[in-house]
Amino acid sequence: MENHGLSDKVKGAVNKTKGEAKDQYGNATGDAEKQAEGKMDKIKGDVQEKIGKMKDDRH
């Protein structure tokens, strides 16, 4: 059984959640580097989710 884009969508959701946590932590502590890292993780998650959706749409 193929999962098509499911694994990409799950990885994307995990990265978005991780990124949100880092972003909020950085915001709360004034750590601009951690906040930027969180924003990058969220972007990475968005891209992974879109790749997963594209894979699903192809099948």
C-alpha positions, 0 to 999 in steps of 0.5 A, spaced: 500 500 500 502 506 498 502 512 502 503 517 496 504 524 500 502 522 507 509 522 509 511 529 506 504 531 509 506 529 516 513 531 516 510 538 514 506 538 520 511 536 525 516 542 522 510 547 522 509 545 529 516 545 531 517 552 528 511 555 531 514 553 538 521 555 536 518 562 534 514 563 540 520 561 545 524 566 541 519 571 541 518 570 549 525 570 550 528 576 545 532 571 542 531 573 534 536 567 532 531 562 535 525 566 532 528 566 525 530 558 526 522 557 527 520 561 521 524 557 517 522 551 520 515 553 518 516 555 511 520 548 510 513 545 513 509 548 508 513 546 503 513 539 505 505 539 506 505 542 499 509 536 496 505 531 499 498 534 497 501 534 490 503 527 490 496 525 492 493 529 487 497 525 482 494 519 484 
